[in-house]
């Protein structure tokens, strides 16, 4: 009886407000909120999940509770802005469990409560920073863009580099070695072209086009040692559709995969990663550094007329980091031609258990393919399966892992079909994804309505990047750059 009385008191506290507001009834319905946080799984170090209510100017409030902890937030024109300190304390207490959120609104002369929803707080943290490029959604313009970093424990965003410092050129393909922003690279195209490689306090500009390769280095993947970077080299073209739901198509006319030696400034390859009758692209190293995974499709011509016949498969080849040599055969992890699908963006969890890739009907430019979904491969069993809870009816594409292999951030157009936004999901020990949640903002409704850029290549970082943007710009503008060469022993 005593326990029952305690429960009644707690329920009364939940449904009553400190300023004498009394809830007269509870609705058998969930509140309509933006973003949708009902049933999501979040890390214990995520910024407050502020949200907005539909058409609630008359009055609103939200009650957040876990165990004996509880606090209330009064809505301002339907927006619930959570105090950071109270949110942080609540998440720290609820790690490994769930918090409950009860939304109360004023309807006429009475206050009513919606059915409460839950937010599960995982025990595992996420890396504290997220890097991304902000770009116009069509990808044909680059007069204003930059690579930015966002503190995931707050709402602070600052630039790593903005192209206003480098002649308004194209900035792309940022990549980090094992989530470490002290070892990173990205490309500059057109004005002051080159690849910038940051290694601690050292900033190096690289000239990566050689007479033996078809293009400068393009899509990167760091070796876990930091001694090598795998790249694709591509002759890429764009096509814009008038009457196709996939608005933009980017396709390869030729492409290969090579490995760059950071210290020797040399490029090497295998005949199995560089062939005339195949398009090889999107390399990624395994966490132990002993395997190189990549996508490859049988070359199709003429392009772009036959672009929809290109089906990329997922392959693996041995790699020896002692001498940058390759194995003599490739293994097939997913046969795109046999399954009538096409693979892009393979990424392996740092613990080596799962490989997540994007699967679409054809081609490799999945970020504009509305049928693109996230799939996972269990590297122990070889089984592939869709990340059903994470996928949507629109594009779900580019993704990266957290350092502890428990979080995945990916780009999705599910909100409006036009702009890519970053979503996060938890990956459990069986490789299954949770319901994803949108990157939190202080005022999410206004922010995402006003933000006219796509988030491109979301990449998690273990800490803040401290490289000075002015030092990067100086290296681009004032140094000739180091020429990359081809290793003599290449086949």
Secondary structure as a PSIPRED ss2 file (coil, helix, strand):
# PSIPRED VFORMAT (PSIPRED V4.0)

   1 X C   1.000  0.000  0.000
   2 X H   0.000  1.000  0.000
   3 X H   0.000  1.000  0.000
   4 X H   0.000  1.000  0.000
   5 X H   0.000  1.000  0.000
   6 X H   0.000  1.000  0.000
   7 X H   0.000  1.000  0.000
   8 X H   0.000  1.000  0.000
   9 X H   0.000  1.000  0.000
  10 X H   0.000  1.000  0.000
  11 X H   0.000  1.000  0.000
  12 X H   0.000  1.000  0.000
  13 X H   0.000  1.000  0.000
  14 X H   0.000  1.000  0.000
  15 X H   0.000  1.000  0.000
  16 X E   0.000  0.000  1.000
  17 X C   1.000  0.000  0.000
  18 X C   1.000  0.000  0.000
  19 X C   1.000  0.000  0.000
  20 X C   1.000  0.000  0.000
  21 X C   1.000  0.000  0.000
  22 X E   0.000  0.000  1.000
  23 X E   0.000  0.000  1.000
  24 X E   0.000  0.000  1.000
  25 X E   0.000  0.000  1.000
  26 X E   0.000  0.000  1.000
  27 X C   1.000  0.000  0.000
  28 X C   1.000  0.000  0.000
  29 X C   1.000  0.000  0.000
  30 X C   1.000  0.000  0.000
  31 X C   1.000  0.000  0.000
  32 X C   1.000  0.000  0.000
  33 X E   0.000  0.000  1.000
  34 X E   0.000  0.000  1.000
  35 X C   1.000  0.000  0.000
  36 X C   1.000  0.000  0.000
  37 X C   1.000  0.000  0.000
  38 X C   1.000  0.000  0.000
  39 X C   1.000  0.000  0.000
  40 X C   1.000  0.000  0.000
  41 X E   0.000  0.000  1.000
  42 X E   0.000  0.000  1.000
  43 X C   1.000  0.000  0.000
  44 X C   1.000  0.000  0.000
  45 X C   1.000  0.000  0.000
  46 X C   1.000  0.000  0.000
  47 X C   1.000  0.000  0.000
  48 X C   1.000  0.000  0.000
  49 X C   1.000  0.000  0.000
  50 X C   1.000  0.000  0.000
  51 X E   0.000  0.000  1.000
  52 X E   0.000  0.000  1.000
  53 X E   0.000  0.000  1.000
  54 X C   1.000  0.000  0.000
  55 X C   1.000  0.000  0.000
  56 X C   1.000  0.000  0.000
  57 X C   1.000  0.000  0.000
  58 X C   1.000  0.000  0.000
  59 X C   1.000  0.000  0.000
  60 X E   0.000  0.000  1.000
  61 X E   0.000  0.000  1.000
  62 X E   0.000  0.000  1.000
  63 X E   0.000  0.000  1.000
  64 X E   0.000  0.000  1.000
  65 X E   0.000  0.000  1.000
  66 X E   0.000  0.000  1.000
  67 X C   1.000  0.000  0.000
  68 X C   1.000  0.000  0.000
  69 X E   0.000  0.000  1.000
  70 X E   0.000  0.000  1.000
  71 X E   0.000  0.000  1.000
  72 X E   0.000  0.000  1.000
  73 X E   0.000  0.000  1.000
  74 X E   0.000  0.000  1.000
  75 X C   1.000  0.000  0.000
  76 X E   0.000  0.000  1.000
  77 X C   1.000  0.000  0.000
  78 X C   1.000  0.000  0.000
  79 X E   0.000  0.000  1.000
  80 X E   0.000  0.000  1.000
  81 X C   1.000  0.000  0.000
  82 X C   1.000  0.000  0.000
  83 X C   1.000  0.000  0.000
  84 X H   0.000  1.000  0.000
  85 X H   0.000  1.000  0.000
  86 X H   0.000  1.000  0.000
  87 X H   0.000  1.000  0.000
  88 X H   0.000  1.000  0.000
  89 X H   0.000  1.000  0.000
  90 X H   0.000  1.000  0.000
  91 X H   0.000  1.000  0.000
  92 X H   0.000  1.000  0.000
  93 X H   0.000  1.000  0.000
  94 X H   0.000  1.000  0.000
  95 X C   1.000  0.000  0.000
  96 X C   1.000  0.000  0.000
  97 X E   0.000  0.000  1.000
  98 X E   0.000  0.000  1.000
  99 X E   0.000  0.000  1.000
 100 X E   0.000  0.000  1.000
 101 X E   0.000  0.000  1.000
 102 X E   0.000  0.000  1.000
 103 X E   0.000  0.000  1.000
 104 X E   0.000  0.000  1.000
 105 X E   0.000  0.000  1.000
 106 X E   0.000  0.000  1.000
 107 X E   0.000  0.000  1.000
 108 X C   1.000  0.000  0.000
 109 X C   1.000  0.000  0.000
 110 X E   0.000  0.000  1.000
 111 X E   0.000  0.000  1.000
 112 X E   0.000  0.000  1.000
 113 X E   0.000  0.000  1.000
 114 X C   1.000  0.000  0.000
 115 X C   1.000  0.000  0.000
 116 X C   1.000  0.000  0.000
 117 X E   0.000  0.000  1.000
 118 X E   0.000  0.000  1.000
 119 X E   0.000  0.000  1.000
 120 X E   0.000  0.000  1.000
 121 X E   0.000  0.000  1.000
 122 X C   1.000  0.000  0.000
 123 X C   1.000  0.000  0.000
 124 X C   1.000  0.000  0.000
 125 X C   1.000  0.000  0.000
 126 X C   1.000  0.000  0.000
 127 X C   1.000  0.000  0.000
 128 X C   1.000  0.000  0.000
 129 X E   0.000  0.000  1.000
 130 X E   0.000  0.000  1.000
 131 X E   0.000  0.000  1.000
 132 X E   0.000  0.000  1.000
 133 X E   0.000  0.000  1.000
 134 X E   0.000  0.000  1.000
 135 X E   0.000  0.000  1.000
 136 X C   1.000  0.000  0.000
 137 X C   1.000  0.000  0.000
 138 X C   1.000  0.000  0.000
 139 X C   1.000  0.000  0.000
 140 X C   1.000  0.000  0.000
 141 X C   1.000  0.000  0.000
 142 X C   1.000  0.000  0.000
 143 X C   1.000  0.000  0.000
 144 X C   1.000  0.000  0.000
 145 X C   1.000  0.000  0.000
 146 X E   0.000  0.000  1.000
 147 X E   0.000  0.000  1.000
 148 X E   0.000  0.000  1.000
 149 X E   0.000  0.000  1.000
 150 X E   0.000  0.000  1.000
 151 X E   0.000  0.000  1.000
 152 X C   1.000  0.000  0.000
 153 X C   1.000  0.000  0.000
 154 X C   1.000  0.000  0.000
 155 X C   1.000  0.000  0.000
 156 X C   1.000  0.000  0.000
 157 X E   0.000  0.000  1.000
 158 X E   0.000  0.000  1.000
 159 X E   0.000  0.000  1.000
 160 X E   0.000  0.000  1.000
 161 X E   0.000  0.000  1.000
 162 X E   0.000  0.000  1.000
 163 X H   0.000  1.000  0.000
 164 X H   0.000  1.000  0.000
 165 X H   0.000  1.000  0.000
 166 X C   1.000  0.000  0.000
 167 X C   1.000  0.000  0.000
 168 X C   1.000  0.000  0.000
 169 X C   1.000  0.000  0.000
 170 X E   0.000  0.000  1.000
 171 X E   0.000  0.000  1.000
 172 X E   0.000  0.000  1.000
 173 X E   0.000  0.000  1.000
 174 X E   0.000  0.000  1.000
 175 X E   0.000  0.000  1.000
 176 X E   0.000  0.000  1.000
 177 X E   0.000  0.000  1.000
 178 X C   1.000  0.000  0.000
 179 X C   1.000  0.000  0.000
 180 X E   0.000  0.000  1.000
 181 X E   0.000  0.000  1.000
 182 X E   0.000  0.000  1.000
 183 X E   0.000  0.000  1.000
 184 X E   0.000  0.000  1.000
 185 X E   0.000  0.000  1.000
 186 X E   0.000  0.000  1.000
 187 X E   0.000  0.000  1.000
 188 X E   0.000  0.000  1.000
 189 X E   0.000  0.000  1.000
 190 X C   1.000  0.000  0.000
 191 X C   1.000  0.000  0.000
 192 X C   1.000  0.000  0.000
 193 X C   1.000  0.000  0.000
 194 X E   0.000  0.000  1.000
 195 X E   0.000  0.000  1.000
 196 X E   0.000  0.000  1.000
 197 X E   0.000  0.000  1.000
 198 X E   0.000  0.000  1.000
 199 X E   0.000  0.000  1.000
 200 X C   1.000  0.000  0.000
 201 X C   1.000  0.000  0.000
 202 X E   0.000  0.000  1.000
 203 X E   0.000  0.000  1.000
 204 X E   0.000  0.000  1.000
 205 X E   0.000  0.000  1.000
 206 X E   0.000  0.000  1.000
 207 X E   0.000  0.000  1.000
 208 X C   1.000  0.000  0.000
 209 X C   1.000  0.000  0.000
 210 X C   1.000  0.000  0.000
 211 X C   1.000  0.000  0.000
 212 X C   1.000  0.000  0.000
 213 X C   1.000  0.000  0.000
 214 X C   1.000  0.000  0.000
 215 X C   1.000  0.000  0.000
 216 X C   1.000  0.000  0.000
 217 X E   0.000  0.000  1.000
 218 X E   0.000  0.000  1.000
 219 X E   0.000  0.000  1.000
 220 X E   0.000  0.000  1.000
 221 X E   0.000  0.000  1.000
 222 X E   0.000  0.000  1.000
 223 X C   1.000  0.000  0.000
 224 X C   1.000  0.000  0.000
 225 X C   1.000  0.000  0.000
 226 X C   1.000  0.000  0.000
 227 X C   1.000  0.000  0.000
 228 X E   0.000  0.000  1.000
 229 X E   0.000  0.000  1.000
 230 X E   0.000  0.000  1.000
 231 X E   0.000  0.000  1.000
 232 X E   0.000  0.000  1.000
 233 X E   0.000  0.000  1.000
 234 X E   0.000  0.000  1.000
 235 X E   0.000  0.000  1.000
 236 X E   0.000  0.000  1.000
 237 X E   0.000  0.000  1.000
 238 X E   0.000  0.000  1.000
 239 X E   0.000  0.000  1.000
 240 X E   0.000  0.000  1.000
 241 X C   1.000  0.000  0.000
 242 X C   1.000  0.000  0.000
 243 X C   1.000  0.000  0.000
 244 X C   1.000  0.000  0.000
 245 X C   1.000  0.000  0.000
 246 X C   1.000  0.000  0.000
 247 X C   1.000  0.000  0.000
 248 X E   0.000  0.000  1.000
 249 X E   0.000  0.000  1.000
 250 X E   0.000  0.000  1.000
 251 X E   0.000  0.000  1.000
 252 X E   0.000  0.000  1.000
 253 X E   0.000  0.000  1.000
 254 X E   0.000  0.000  1.000
 255 X E   0.000  0.000  1.000
 256 X E   0.000  0.000  1.000
 257 X E   0.000  0.000  1.000
 258 X E   0.000  0.000  1.000
 259 X E   0.000  0.000  1.000
 260 X E   0.000  0.000  1.000
 261 X E   0.000  0.000  1.000
 262 X C   1.000  0.000  0.000
 263 X C   1.000  0.000  0.000
 264 X C   1.000  0.000  0.000
 265 X C   1.000  0.000  0.000
 266 X E   0.000  0.000  1.000
 267 X E   0.000  0.000  1.000
 268 X E   0.000  0.000  1.000
 269 X C   1.000  0.000  0.000
 270 X C   1.000  0.000  0.000
 271 X C   1.000  0.000  0.000
 272 X C   1.000  0.000  0.000
 273 X C   1.000  0.000  0.000
 274 X C   1.000  0.000  0.000
 275 X C   1.000  0.000  0.000
 276 X C   1.000  0.000  0.000
 277 X C   1.000  0.000  0.000
 278 X E   0.000  0.000  1.000
 279 X E   0.000  0.000  1.000
 280 X E   0.000  0.000  1.000
 281 X E   0.000  0.000  1.000
 282 X E   0.000  0.000  1.000
 283 X E   0.000  0.000  1.000
 284 X E   0.000  0.000  1.000
 285 X E   0.000  0.000  1.000
 286 X C   1.000  0.000  0.000
 287 X C   1.000  0.000  0.000
 288 X C   1.000  0.000  0.000
 289 X C   1.000  0.000  0.000
 290 X C   1.000  0.000  0.000
 291 X E   0.000  0.000  1.000
 292 X E   0.000  0.000  1.000
 293 X E   0.000  0.000  1.000
 294 X E   0.000  0.000  1.000
 295 X E   0.000  0.000  1.000
 296 X E   0.000  0.000  1.000
 297 X E   0.000  0.000  1.000
 298 X E   0.000  0.000  1.000
 299 X C   1.000  0.000  0.000
 300 X C   1.000  0.000  0.000
 301 X C   1.000  0.000  0.000
 302 X C   1.000  0.000  0.000
 303 X C   1.000  0.000  0.000
 304 X C   1.000  0.000  0.000
 305 X C   1.000  0.000  0.000
 306 X C   1.000  0.000  0.000
 307 X H   0.000  1.000  0.000
 308 X H   0.000  1.000  0.000
 309 X H   0.000  1.000  0.000
 310 X C   1.000  0.000  0.000
 311 X C   1.000  0.000  0.000
 312 X C   1.000  0.000  0.000
 313 X E   0.000  0.000  1.000
 314 X E   0.000  0.000  1.000
 315 X E   0.000  0.000  1.000
 316 X E   0.000  0.000  1.000
 317 X E   0.000  0.000  1.000
 318 X E   0.000  0.000  1.000
 319 X E   0.000  0.000  1.000
 320 X E   0.000  0.000  1.000
 321 X C   1.000  0.000  0.000
 322 X C   1.000  0.000  0.000
 323 X C   1.000  0.000  0.000
 324 X C   1.000  0.000  0.000
 325 X E   0.000  0.000  1.000
 326 X E   0.000  0.000  1.000
 327 X E   0.000  0.000  1.000
 328 X E   0.000  0.000  1.000
 329 X E   0.000  0.000  1.000
 330 X E   0.000  0.000  1.000
 331 X E   0.000  0.000  1.000
 332 X E   0.000  0.000  1.000
 333 X E   0.000  0.000  1.000
 334 X E   0.000  0.000  1.000
 335 X C   1.000  0.000  0.000
 336 X H   0.000  1.000  0.000
 337 X H   0.000  1.000  0.000
 338 X H   0.000  1.000  0.000
 339 X H   0.000  1.000  0.000
 340 X C   1.000  0.000  0.000
 341 X C   1.000  0.000  0.000
 342 X E   0.000  0.000  1.000
 343 X E   0.000  0.000  1.000
 344 X E   0.000  0.000  1.000
 345 X E   0.000  0.000  1.000
 346 X E   0.000  0.000  1.000
 347 X E   0.000  0.000  1.000
 348 X E   0.000  0.000  1.000
 349 X C   1.000  0.000  0.000
 350 X C   1.000  0.000  0.000
 351 X C   1.000  0.000  0.000
 352 X C   1.000  0.000  0.000
 353 X C   1.000  0.000  0.000
 354 X E   0.000  0.000  1.000
 355 X E   0.000  0.000  1.000
 356 X E   0.000  0.000  1.000
 357 X E   0.000  0.000  1.000
 358 X E   0.000  0.000  1.000
 359 X E   0.000  0.000  1.000
 360 X E   0.000  0.000  1.000
 361 X C   1.000  0.000  0.000
 362 X C   1.000  0.000  0.000
 363 X C   1.000  0.000  0.000
 364 X C   1.000  0.000  0.000
 365 X C   1.000  0.000  0.000
 366 X H   0.000  1.000  0.000
 367 X H   0.000  1.000  0.000
 368 X H   0.000  1.000  0.000
 369 X C   1.000  0.000  0.000
 370 X C   1.000  0.000  0.000
 371 X C   1.000  0.000  0.000
 372 X C   1.000  0.000  0.000
 373 X E   0.000  0.000  1.000
 374 X E   0.000  0.000  1.000
 375 X E   0.000  0.000  1.000
 376 X E   0.000  0.000  1.000
 377 X E   0.000  0.000  1.000
 378 X E   0.000  0.000  1.000
 379 X C   1.000  0.000  0.000
 380 X C   1.000  0.000  0.000
 381 X C   1.000  0.000  0.000
 382 X C   1.000  0.000  0.000
 383 X C   1.000  0.000  0.000
 384 X E   0.000  0.000  1.000
 385 X E   0.000  0.000  1.000
 386 X E   0.000  0.000  1.000
 387 X C   1.000  0.000  0.000
 388 X C   1.000  0.000  0.000
 389 X C   1.000  0.000  0.000
 390 X C   1.000  0.000  0.000
 391 X C   1.000  0.000  0.000
 392 X C   1.000  0.000  0.000
 393 X C   1.000  0.000  0.000
 394 X C   1.000  0.000  0.000
 395 X C   1.000  0.000  0.000
 396 X E   0.000  0.000  1.000
 397 X E   0.000  0.000  1.000
 398 X E   0.000  0.000  1.000
 399 X E   0.000  0.000  1.000
 400 X E   0.000  0.000  1.000
 401 X E   0.000  0.000  1.000
 402 X C   1.000  0.000  0.000
 403 X C   1.000  0.000  0.000
 404 X C   1.000  0.000  0.000
 405 X C   1.000  0.000  0.000
 406 X C   1.000  0.000  0.000
 407 X E   0.000  0.000  1.000
 408 X E   0.000  0.000  1.000
 409 X E   0.000  0.000  1.000
 410 X E   0.000  0.000  1.000
 411 X E   0.000  0.000  1.000
 412 X E   0.000  0.000  1.000
 413 X C   1.000  0.000  0.000
 414 X C   1.000  0.000  0.000
 415 X C   1.000  0.000  0.000
 416 X C   1.000  0.000  0.000
 417 X C   1.000  0.000  0.000
 418 X C   1.000  0.000  0.000
 419 X C   1.000  0.000  0.000
 420 X C   1.000  0.000  0.000
 421 X E   0.000  0.000  1.000
 422 X E   0.000  0.000  1.000
 423 X E   0.000  0.000  1.000
 424 X E   0.000  0.000  1.000
 425 X E   0.000  0.000  1.000
 426 X E   0.000  0.000  1.000
 427 X E   0.000  0.000  1.000
 428 X C   1.000  0.000  0.000
 429 X C   1.000  0.000  0.000
 430 X C   1.000  0.000  0.000
 431 X C   1.000  0.000  0.000
 432 X C   1.000  0.000  0.000
 433 X E   0.000  0.000  1.000
 434 X C   1.000  0.000  0.000
 435 X C   1.000  0.000  0.000
 436 X C   1.000  0.000  0.000
 437 X E   0.000  0.000  1.000
 438 X E   0.000  0.000  1.000
 439 X C   1.000  0.000  0.000
 440 X C   1.000  0.000  0.000
 441 X C   1.000  0.000  0.000
 442 X C   1.000  0.000  0.000
 443 X C   1.000  0.000  0.000
 444 X H   0.000  1.000  0.000
 445 X H   0.000  1.000  0.000
 446 X H   0.000  1.000  0.000
 447 X H   0.000  1.000  0.000
 448 X H   0.000  1.000  0.000
 449 X H   0.000  1.000  0.000
 450 X H   0.000  1.000  0.000
 451 X C   1.000  0.000  0.000
 452 X C   1.000  0.000  0.000
 453 X C   1.000  0.000  0.000
 454 X E   0.000  0.000  1.000
 455 X E   0.000  0.000  1.000
 456 X E   0.000  0.000  1.000
 457 X E   0.000  0.000  1.000
 458 X E   0.000  0.000  1.000
 459 X E   0.000  0.000  1.000
 460 X E   0.000  0.000  1.000
 461 X E   0.000  0.000  1.000
 462 X C   1.000  0.000  0.000
 463 X C   1.000  0.000  0.000
 464 X C   1.000  0.000  0.000
 465 X C   1.000  0.000  0.000
 466 X C   1.000  0.000  0.000
 467 X C   1.000  0.000  0.000
 468 X C   1.000  0.000  0.000
 469 X H   0.000  1.000  0.000
 470 X H   0.000  1.000  0.000
 471 X H   0.000  1.000  0.000
 472 X H   0.000  1.000  0.000
 473 X H   0.000  1.000  0.000
 474 X H   0.000  1.000  0.000
 475 X H   0.000  1.000  0.000
 476 X H   0.000  1.000  0.000
 477 X H   0.000  1.000  0.000
 478 X H   0.000  1.000  0.000
 479 X C   1.000  0.000  0.000
 480 X C   1.000  0.000  0.000
 481 X C   1.000  0.000  0.000
 482 X E   0.000  0.000  1.000
 483 X E   0.000  0.000  1.000
 484 X C   1.000  0.000  0.000
 485 X E   0.000  0.000  1.000
 486 X E   0.000  0.000  1.000
 487 X C   1.000  0.000  0.000
 488 X C   1.000  0.000  0.000
 489 X C   1.000  0.000  0.000
 490 X C   1.000  0.000  0.000
 491 X C   1.000  0.000  0.000
